[in-house]
Amino acid sequence: MDAQTCLKKLGYVGVLSFATTDGEGNPQVRNISTIHYEPDAIYFFTARGKDFCRELLSTEKVQILGYTMYKEMIRLSGKVKPAAENEQQKWMDKIFEEQPYLANVYPGDTRSIGIIFCIRDMSIEYFNLGVNPIFRETYTIGNGKATPKGYRITDACIGCGTCRSVCPQGAVREGTPYEIEQEHCLHCGNCFEHCPVSAIVRRN
């Protein structure tokens, strides 16, 4: 798995959930299908009068979520900006070509109310619940930053094996100290709660 494959999978999903926050800090979620994918960027269309547009311009942040039929969760977090003025028409035409239904939503010249946003700097979390053990990885594109999540075992570990016995995915490996296999970790915190010496800490 890699970042480009994740983008392709999002394209197959088609309709994605886009999360922003409004002016009062309240979460807002929309389902968006007006998207074009490039290997290193995502372009999408909305109308300038929409609250969604105002929120994107205000925070310059968005999170996108897609879920495949194979129980794969793909979450993209990125910095969003309007596409360059001299490229707005190019990407608008491309999106309307790929999504013919848009001609019914914005017929004729009414599409001119639209604006194309672009995401180039992003982190992508891939989480596959359809395999055993589960599998997860994080990738970046551009200047995207990946923030470590989940838990790790410190040198305070006494080797009792409690963490290993309570892990739903068997993602803890024996050692000195014991080690969590991050690619199989659910981030559920069961090991953290059961460690008798508090040797397990959050990674962030």
Accessible surface in RSA format (square Angstrom, percent):
REM  Atomic radii and reference values for relative SASA: ProtOr
REM  Chains: A
REM  Algorithm: Lee & Richards
REM  Probe-radius: 1.40
REM  Slices: 20
REM RES _ NUM      All-atoms   Total-Side   Main-Chain    Non-polar    All polar
REM                ABS   REL    ABS   REL    ABS   REL    ABS   REL    ABS   REL
RES MET A   1    94.41  48.9  24.65  16.3  69.77 166.1  30.47  25.9  63.94  84.7
RES ASP A   2    67.99  47.6  67.98  67.7   0.01   0.0  25.93  61.0  42.05  41.9
RES ALA A   3     7.33   6.7   5.80   9.0   1.53   3.5   5.80   8.2   1.53   4.0
RES GLN A   4    73.38  41.0  72.02  52.6   1.35   3.2  32.37  68.9  41.01  31.1
RES THR A   5    47.10  33.5  46.79  47.4   0.31   0.7  26.13  35.1  20.97  31.7
RES CYS A   6     0.00   0.0   0.00   0.0   0.00   0.0   0.00   0.0   0.00   0.0
RES LEU A   7     4.05   2.3   4.05   2.9   0.00   0.0   4.05   2.8   0.00   0.0
RES LYS A   8   133.91  65.3 125.66  77.1   8.25  19.6  75.76  68.2  58.15  61.9
RES LYS A   9    41.90  20.4  41.47  25.4   0.43   1.0  11.17  10.1  30.73  32.7
RES LEU A  10     0.03   0.0   0.03   0.0   0.00   0.0   0.03   0.0   0.00   0.0
RES GLY A  11    30.62  37.8   0.00   N/A  30.62  37.8  11.66  32.0  18.96  42.5
RES TYR A  12   185.35  86.5 152.56  86.8  32.79  85.3 118.22  88.8  67.13  82.8
RES VAL A  13    46.90  30.9  17.33  15.7  29.57  71.3  25.08  21.8  21.82  59.2
RES GLY A  14    27.49  33.9   0.00   N/A  27.49  33.9  24.55  67.4   2.93   6.6
RES VAL A  15    84.06  55.3  71.49  64.7  12.57  30.3  71.49  62.1  12.57  34.1
RES LEU A  16     1.14   0.6   0.42   0.3   0.73   1.8   1.14   0.8   0.00   0.0
RES SER A  17    35.36  29.9  34.16  45.6   1.20   2.8   8.13  17.3  27.23  38.1
RES PHE A  18     0.12   0.1   0.11   0.1   0.01   0.0   0.11   0.1   0.01   0.0
RES ALA A  19    34.68  31.9  31.46  48.5   3.23   7.3  31.62  44.5   3.07   8.1
RES THR A  20     8.95   6.4   0.00   0.0   8.95  21.3   6.77   9.1   2.19   3.3
RES THR A  21    60.23  42.8  57.95  58.8   2.27   5.4  42.98  57.7  17.24  26.1
RES ASP A  22    35.12  24.6  27.36  27.2   7.75  18.3  15.24  35.9  19.88  19.8
RES GLY A  23    89.75 110.7   0.00   N/A  89.75 110.7  44.32 121.6  45.43 101.7
RES GLU A  24   152.39  87.5 117.93  89.2  34.46  82.0  52.27 101.1 100.12  81.7
RES GLY A  25    52.99  65.3   0.00   N/A  52.99  65.3  28.99  79.6  24.00  53.8
RES ASN A  26    65.19  45.0  64.53  62.4   0.66   1.6  12.28  29.5  52.91  51.1
RES PRO A  27   108.58  79.1  94.28  85.9  14.29  52.0  94.38  77.9  14.20  88.2
RES GLN A  28    57.79  32.3  55.43  40.5   2.36   5.6   4.33   9.2  53.46  40.5
RES VAL A  29    97.63  64.2  66.78  60.5  30.85  74.3  66.78  58.0  30.85  83.7
RES ARG A  30    57.20  24.0  51.85  26.4   5.35  12.7  33.49  45.8  23.72  14.4
RES ASN A  31   108.95  75.1  79.93  77.2  29.02  69.9  14.70  35.4  94.25  91.1
RES ILE A  32    22.16  12.6  20.45  15.2   1.71   4.1  22.16  16.0   0.00   0.0
RES SER A  33    23.30  19.7  18.73  25.0   4.57  10.5   9.68  20.6  13.62  19.1
RES THR A  34    13.35   9.5  13.35  13.5   0.00   0.0  11.66  15.7   1.69   2.5
RES ILE A  35     7.19   4.1   1.91   1.4   5.27  12.7   1.91   1.4   5.27  14.3
RES HIS A  36    14.78   8.1  14.39  10.0   0.39   1.0  13.59  14.0   1.18   1.4
RES TYR A  37    54.42  25.4  36.76  20.9  17.67  46.0  36.48  27.4  17.94  22.1
RES GLU A  38    54.50  31.3  50.92  38.5   3.58   8.5   7.43  14.4  47.07  38.4
RES PRO A  39    90.60  66.0  83.52  76.1   7.08  25.7  90.07  74.4   0.53   3.3
RES ASP A  40    73.83  51.7  72.47  72.1   1.35   3.2  27.83  65.5  46.00  45.9
RES ALA A  41     0.55   0.5   0.55   0.9   0.00   0.0   0.55   0.8   0.00   0.0
RES ILE A  42     0.40   0.2   0.40   0.3   0.00   0.0   0.40   0.3   0.00   0.0
RES TYR A  43     3.70   1.7   3.70   2.1   0.00   0.0   1.26   0.9   2.45   3.0
RES PHE A  44     0.00   0.0   0.00   0.0   0.00   0.0   0.00   0.0   0.00   0.0
RES PHE A  45     6.06   3.0   3.21   2.0   2.86   7.4   3.21   1.9   2.86   8.2
RES THR A  46     6.77   4.8   3.17   3.2   3.60   8.6   4.25   5.7   2.52   3.8
RES ALA A  47     7.96   7.3   7.96  12.3   0.00   0.0   7.96  11.2   0.00   0.0
RES ARG A  48   125.97  52.9 108.14  55.1  17.83  42.4  44.35  60.6  81.62  49.5
RES GLY A  49    65.47  80.7   0.00   N/A  65.47  80.7  41.14 112.9  24.33  54.5
RES LYS A  50   101.96  49.7  96.00  58.9   5.95  14.2  48.62  43.8  53.33  56.8
RES ASP A  51    74.87  52.4  69.72  69.4   5.15  12.2   9.61  22.6  65.26  65.1
RES PHE A  52     5.38   2.7   4.76   2.9   0.62   1.6   4.76   2.9   0.62   1.8
RES CYS A  53     1.84   1.4   1.84   2.1   0.00   0.0   0.00   0.0   1.84   2.0
RES ARG A  54   146.30  61.4 143.44  73.1   2.86   6.8  67.30  92.0  79.00  47.9
RES GLU A  55    14.07   8.1  11.89   9.0   2.18   5.2   8.86  17.1   5.21   4.3
RES LEU A  56     0.49   0.3   0.00   0.0   0.49   1.2   0.00   0.0   0.49   1.3
RES LEU A  57    91.06  50.7  71.35  51.0  19.71  49.5  73.07  51.3  17.99  48.4
RES SER A  58    89.49  75.6  51.57  68.8  37.92  87.4  29.52  62.9  59.97  84.0
RES THR A  59    47.22  33.6  29.39  29.8  17.84  42.5  35.20  47.3  12.02  18.2
RES GLU A  60    64.45  37.0  64.41  48.7   0.04   0.1  13.27  25.7  51.18  41.8
RES LYS A  61   150.61  73.5 148.29  91.0   2.32   5.5  90.62  81.6  59.98  63.9
RES VAL A  62     6.23   4.1   0.00   0.0   6.23  15.0   2.83   2.5   3.41   9.2
RES GLN A  63    71.90  40.2  70.02  51.2   1.88   4.5  14.98  31.9  56.93  43.2
RES ILE A  64     0.16   0.1   0.11   0.1   0.05   0.1   0.16   0.1   0.00   0.0
RES LEU A  65    75.19  41.9  71.68  51.3   3.50   8.8  71.68  50.3   3.50   9.4
RES GLY A  66     3.38   4.2   0.00   N/A   3.38   4.2   3.38   9.3   0.00   0.0
RES TYR A  67   109.22  51.0  90.07  51.2  19.15  49.8  76.42  57.4  32.80  40.4
RES THR A  68    15.19  10.8   9.74   9.9   5.45  13.0  13.29  17.9   1.90   2.9
RES MET A  69   157.12  81.4 121.87  80.7  35.25  83.9 103.52  88.0  53.60  71.0
RES TYR A  70   144.24  67.3 135.07  76.8   9.17  23.9 101.43  76.2  42.82  52.8
RES LYS A  71   108.73  53.0 108.63  66.6   0.11   0.3  56.55  50.9  52.19  55.6
RES GLU A  72     7.47   4.3   7.47   5.7   0.00   0.0   1.00   1.9   6.47   5.3
RES MET A  73    25.20  13.0  25.20  16.7   0.00   0.0  25.20  21.4   0.00   0.0
RES ILE A  74     0.08   0.0   0.08   0.1   0.00   0.0   0.08   0.1   0.00   0.0
RES ARG A  75    63.54  26.7  63.05  32.1   0.49   1.2   3.75   5.1  59.79  36.2
RES LEU A  76     0.00   0.0   0.00   0.0   0.00   0.0   0.00   0.0   0.00   0.0
RES SER A  77    35.09  29.6  31.62  42.2   3.47   8.0  26.52  56.5   8.57  12.0
RES GLY A  78    13.01  16.0   0.00   N/A  13.01  16.0   8.76  24.1   4.25   9.5
RES LYS A  79    97.06  47.4  90.21  55.4   6.85  16.3  41.56  37.4  55.51  59.1
RES VAL A  80     0.76   0.5   0.00   0.0   0.76   1.8   0.00   0.0   0.76   2.1
RES LYS A  81   103.51  50.5 103.28  63.4   0.24   0.6  51.84  46.7  51.68  55.0
RES PRO A  82    59.33  43.2  43.88  40.0  15.45  56.1  43.88  36.2  15.45  96.0
RES ALA A  83     9.53   8.8   0.55   0.8   8.98  20.4   4.52   6.4   5.01  13.3
RES ALA A  84    56.71  52.1  38.60  59.6  18.11  41.2  50.98  71.8   5.73  15.2
RES GLU A  85   152.87  87.8 135.10 102.2  17.77  42.3  64.69 125.1  88.18  72.0
RES ASN A  86   137.83  95.0  98.25  94.9  39.58  95.3  47.88 115.2  89.94  86.9
RES GLU A  87    57.61  33.1  57.57  43.6   0.04   0.1   9.63  18.6  47.98  39.2
RES GLN A  88    24.77  13.9  24.77  18.1   0.00   0.0  19.51  41.5   5.26   4.0
RES GLN A  89   105.47  59.0 102.87  75.2   2.60   6.2  56.29 119.8  49.18  37.3
RES LYS A  90   117.15  57.2 103.24  63.3  13.92  33.1  73.25  65.9  43.91  46.8
RES TRP A  91    17.16   6.9  17.16   8.3   0.00   0.0  17.16   9.1   0.00   0.0
RES MET A  92    10.41   5.4  10.41   6.9   0.00   0.0   8.91   7.6   1.50   2.0
RES ASP A  93    63.76  44.7  59.69  59.4   4.06   9.6  27.42  64.5  36.33  36.2
RES LYS A  94    74.90  36.5  72.54  44.5   2.36   5.6  27.58  24.8  47.32  50.4
RES ILE A  95     0.00   0.0   0.00   0.0   0.00   0.0   0.00   0.0   0.00   0.0
RES PHE A  96    13.39   6.7   5.35   3.3   8.04  20.9   5.62   3.4   7.77  22.3
RES GLU A  97   126.10  72.4 101.02  76.4  25.08  59.7  46.25  89.5  79.85  65.2
RES GLU A  98    78.57  45.1  52.16  39.5  26.40  62.9  35.88  69.4  42.69  34.9
RES GLN A  99    43.53  24.3  43.52  31.8   0.01   0.0   0.01   0.0  43.52  33.0
RES PRO A 100    98.08  71.5  87.73  80.0  10.34  37.6  92.52  76.4   5.56  34.5
RES TYR A 101    95.27  44.5  88.55  50.4   6.71  17.5  84.47  63.5  10.79  13.3
RES LEU A 102     4.80   2.7   4.80   3.4   0.00   0.0   4.80   3.4   0.00   0.0
RES ALA A 103    53.28  49.0  47.13  72.7   6.15  14.0  47.64  67.1   5.64  14.9
RES ASN A 104   129.60  89.4 102.13  98.7  27.47  66.2  30.21  72.7  99.39  96.1
RES VAL A 105    83.90  55.2  59.16  53.6  24.73  59.6  64.95  56.4  18.95  51.4
RES TYR A 106    35.14  16.4  34.83  19.8   0.30   0.8  24.40  18.3  10.74  13.2
RES PRO A 107    72.59  52.9  69.11  63.0   3.48  12.7  70.70  58.4   1.89  11.8
RES GLY A 108    59.82  73.8   0.00   N/A  59.82  73.8  43.16 118.4  16.66  37.3
RES ASP A 109   129.13  90.5 118.48 117.9  10.64  25.2  38.54  90.7  90.58  90.3
RES THR A 110    74.13  52.7  65.44  66.3   8.69  20.7  73.41  98.6   0.72   1.1
RES ARG A 111    63.91  26.8  63.91  32.6   0.00   0.0  16.47  22.5  47.45  28.8
RES SER A 112    76.52  64.7  63.52  84.8  13.00  30.0  44.71  95.2  31.81  44.6
RES ILE A 113    70.70  40.2  69.45  51.7   1.24   3.0  70.52  50.8   0.18   0.5
RES GLY A 114     5.10   6.3   0.00   N/A   5.10   6.3   0.00   0.0   5.10  11.4
RES ILE A 115    21.73  12.4  21.40  15.9   0.33   0.8  21.73  15.6   0.00   0.0
RES ILE A 116     0.00   0.0   0.00   0.0   0.00   0.0   0.00   0.0   0.00   0.0
RES PHE A 117     0.82   0.4   0.82   0.5   0.00   0.0   0.82   0.5   0.00   0.0
RES CYS A 118    13.20  10.0  10.45  11.7   2.75   6.5   6.32  16.0   6.87   7.4
RES ILE A 119     0.00   0.0   0.00   0.0   0.00   0.0   0.00   0.0   0.00   0.0
RES ARG A 120   112.14  47.1 109.32  55.7   2.82   6.7  52.82  72.2  59.32  35.9
RES ASP A 121    43.07  30.2  40.06  39.9   3.01   7.1   6.24  14.7  36.83  36.7
RES MET A 122     0.79   0.4   0.00   0.0   0.79   1.9   0.79   0.7   0.00   0.0
RES SER A 123    14.07  11.9  13.45  18.0   0.62   1.4   1.10   2.3  12.97  18.2
RES ILE A 124     0.00   0.0   0.00   0.0   0.00   0.0   0.00   0.0   0.00   0.0
RES GLU A 125    20.75  11.9  20.75  15.7   0.00   0.0  10.61  20.5  10.14   8.3
RES TYR A 126     6.99   3.3   6.24   3.5   0.75   2.0   1.93   1.5   5.06   6.2
RES PHE A 127    26.99  13.5  26.99  16.7   0.00   0.0  26.99  16.4   0.00   0.0
RES ASN A 128    19.97  13.8  19.97  19.3   0.00   0.0   0.00   0.0  19.97  19.3
RES LEU A 129    82.88  46.2  61.68  44.1  21.19  53.3  61.68  43.3  21.19  57.0
RES GLY A 130    48.66  60.0   0.00   N/A  48.66  60.0  16.60  45.6  32.06  71.8
RES VAL A 131    70.81  46.6  58.53  53.0  12.28  29.6  65.89  57.3   4.92  13.3
RES ASN A 132   139.87  96.5 104.49 101.0  35.38  85.2  32.30  77.7 107.57 104.0
RES PRO A 133    50.33  36.7  47.37  43.2   2.95  10.7  47.37  39.1   2.95  18.3
RES ILE A 134     6.40   3.6   6.40   4.8   0.00   0.0   6.40   4.6   0.00   0.0
RES PHE A 135    57.19  28.6  57.19  35.4   0.00   0.0  57.19  34.7   0.00   0.0
RES ARG A 136    31.56  13.3  29.76  15.2   1.80   4.3   9.69  13.2  21.88  13.3
RES GLU A 137    70.88  40.7  61.73  46.7   9.15  21.8  21.81  42.2  49.07  40.1
RES THR A 138    66.75  47.5  38.67  39.2  28.07  66.9  16.92  22.7  49.83  75.3
RES TYR A 139    31.66  14.8  25.69  14.6   5.96  15.5  31.66  23.8   0.00   0.0
RES THR A 140    63.91  45.5  41.59  42.2  22.33  53.2  10.62  14.3  53.30  80.6
RES ILE A 141    12.89   7.3   8.06   6.0   4.84  11.7  12.89   9.3   0.00   0.0
RES GLY A 142    61.60  76.0   0.00   N/A  61.60  76.0  28.91  79.3  32.69  73.2
RES ASN A 143   119.99  82.7 105.45 101.9  14.54  35.0  27.13  65.3  92.86  89.8
RES GLY A 144    16.34  20.2   0.00   N/A  16.34  20.2   5.17  14.2  11.18  25.0
RES LYS A 145   180.48  88.0 160.06  98.2  20.42  48.6 106.13  95.5  74.35  79.2
RES ALA A 146    51.49  47.3  25.31  39.1  26.18  59.6  26.52  37.3  24.97  66.1
RES THR A 147    85.52  60.8  69.12  70.1  16.39  39.1  39.80  53.5  45.72  69.1
RES PRO A 148    69.56  50.7  60.60  55.2   8.95  32.5  69.17  57.1   0.39   2.4
RES LYS A 149    70.27  34.3  66.76  41.0   3.51   8.4  47.72  43.0  22.54  24.0
RES GLY A 150     8.94  11.0   0.00   N/A   8.94  11.0   2.05   5.6   6.90  15.4
RES TYR A 151    10.98   5.1  10.98   6.2   0.00   0.0   2.75   2.1   8.23  10.1
RES ARG A 152   122.63  51.5 121.76  62.1   0.87   2.1  41.16  56.3  81.47  49.4
RES ILE A 153    18.09  10.3   2.29   1.7  15.80  38.1   2.29   1.6  15.80  42.9
RES THR A 154    30.30  21.5  26.81  27.2   3.49   8.3  26.81  36.0   3.49   5.3
RES ASP A 155   130.26  91.2 102.24 101.8  28.01  66.2  39.35  92.6  90.90  90.7
RES ALA A 156    58.04  53.4  37.15  57.3  20.89  47.5  49.26  69.4   8.79  23.3
RES CYS A 157    30.46  23.0   9.46  10.6  21.00  49.3   1.33   3.4  29.13  31.4
RES ILE A 158   112.26  63.9  75.53  56.3  36.72  88.5  84.62  60.9  27.64  75.0
RES GLY A 159    38.83  47.9   0.00   N/A  38.83  47.9  14.94  41.0  23.89  53.5
RES CYS A 160    72.77  55.0  30.91  34.5  41.86  98.4  33.19  84.1  39.58  42.7
RES GLY A 161    16.58  20.4   0.00   N/A  16.58  20.4  10.44  28.7   6.14  13.7
RES THR A 162    41.06  29.2  36.81  37.3   4.25  10.1  22.47  30.2  18.59  28.1
RES CYS A 163    12.39   9.4  10.82  12.1   1.57   3.7   1.84   4.7  10.56  11.4
RES ARG A 164   112.21  47.1 104.55  53.3   7.66  18.2  22.41  30.6  89.81  54.4
RES SER A 165    91.96  77.7  49.93  66.6  42.03  96.8  52.20 111.2  39.77  55.7
RES VAL A 166    35.52  23.4  23.91  21.6  11.62  28.0  30.94  26.9   4.59  12.4
RES CYS A 167    26.85  20.3  13.01  14.5  13.84  32.5   1.85   4.7  25.00  27.0
RES PRO A 168    80.14  58.4  40.45  36.9  39.69 144.3  53.15  43.9  26.99 167.8
RES GLN A 169    43.35  24.2  29.65  21.7  13.71  32.6   5.14  10.9  38.21  29.0
RES GLY A 170    52.23  64.4   0.00   N/A  52.23  64.4  28.01  76.9  24.22  54.2
RES ALA A 171     1.49   1.4   0.85   1.3   0.65   1.5   1.49   2.1   0.00   0.0
RES VAL A 172     6.70   4.4   2.02   1.8   4.68  11.3   2.79   2.4   3.91  10.6
RES ARG A 173   109.79  46.1 106.86  54.5   2.93   7.0  54.54  74.5  55.25  33.5
RES GLU A 174   108.89  62.5  91.15  69.0  17.74  42.2  23.67  45.8  85.23  69.6
RES GLY A 175    37.37  46.1   0.00   N/A  37.37  46.1  29.21  80.2   8.15  18.3
RES THR A 176   145.91 103.8 109.89 111.4  36.02  85.8  78.07 104.9  67.84 102.6
RES PRO A 177    44.39  32.3  35.00  31.9   9.38  34.1  37.80  31.2   6.59  40.9
RES TYR A 178    23.13  10.8  21.59  12.3   1.54   4.0   6.43   4.8  16.70  20.6
RES GLU A 179    89.27  51.3  87.42  66.1   1.85   4.4  27.59  53.4  61.67  50.4
RES ILE A 180     9.92   5.6   3.40   2.5   6.52  15.7   3.40   2.4   6.52  17.7
RES GLU A 181    41.29  23.7  36.95  28.0   4.34  10.3   6.80  13.2  34.49  28.2
RES GLN A 182    50.08  28.0  46.10  33.7   3.98   9.5  40.52  86.3   9.56   7.2
RES GLU A 183    67.69  38.9  64.89  49.1   2.81   6.7  19.49  37.7  48.20  39.4
RES HIS A 184    39.09  21.4  39.09  27.2   0.00   0.0  20.25  20.9  18.84  21.9
RES CYS A 185    11.81   8.9  11.18  12.5   0.63   1.5   0.63   1.6  11.18  12.1
RES LEU A 186    54.78  30.5  37.45  26.8  17.33  43.6  37.45  26.3  17.33  46.6
RES HIS A 187    49.69  27.2  30.78  21.4  18.91  48.4  21.52  22.2  28.17  32.8
RES CYS A 188    76.03  57.5  35.97  40.1  40.06  94.1  36.26  91.9  39.76  42.9
RES GLY A 189     5.43   6.7   0.00   N/A   5.43   6.7   3.30   9.1   2.14   4.8
RES ASN A 190    46.04  31.7  43.06  41.6   2.98   7.2   9.45  22.8  36.58  35.4
RES CYS A 191    13.37  10.1  12.19  13.6   1.17   2.8   1.74   4.4  11.63  12.5
RES PHE A 192    81.99  41.0  71.97  44.6  10.02  26.1  71.97  43.6  10.02  28.7
RES GLU A 193   139.83  80.3 103.56  78.3  36.27  86.4  31.15  60.3 108.68  88.7
RES HIS A 194    89.25  48.8  74.86  52.0  14.39  36.8  49.74  51.3  39.51  46.0
RES CYS A 195    22.20  16.8   9.07  10.1  13.13  30.9   0.82   2.1  21.38  23.1
RES PRO A 196    85.51  62.3  44.12  40.2  41.39 150.5  55.33  45.7  30.18 187.6
RES VAL A 197    62.11  40.9  39.63  35.9  22.48  54.2  47.44  41.2  14.67  39.8
RES SER A 198    92.97  78.6  74.03  98.8  18.94  43.6  39.64  84.4  53.32  74.7
RES ALA A 199     1.14   1.1   1.10   1.7   0.04   0.1   1.14   1.6   0.00   0.0
RES ILE A 200     5.09   2.9   1.82   1.4   3.27   7.9   1.82   1.3   3.27   8.9
RES VAL A 201    51.44  33.8  50.63  45.8   0.80   1.9  51.44  44.7   0.00   0.0
RES ARG A 202   141.38  59.4 125.36  63.9  16.01  38.1  35.58  48.6 105.80  64.1
RES ARG A 203    88.14  37.0  64.02  32.6  24.12  57.4   4.84   6.6  83.30  50.5
RES ASN A 204   111.10  76.6  53.40  51.6  57.71 139.0  48.67 117.1  62.43  60.3
END  Absolute sums over single chains surface
CHAIN  1 A    11227.2       8767.0       2460.2       5773.0       5454.2
END  Absolute sums over all chains
TOTAL         11227.2       8767.0       2460.2       5773.0       5454.2
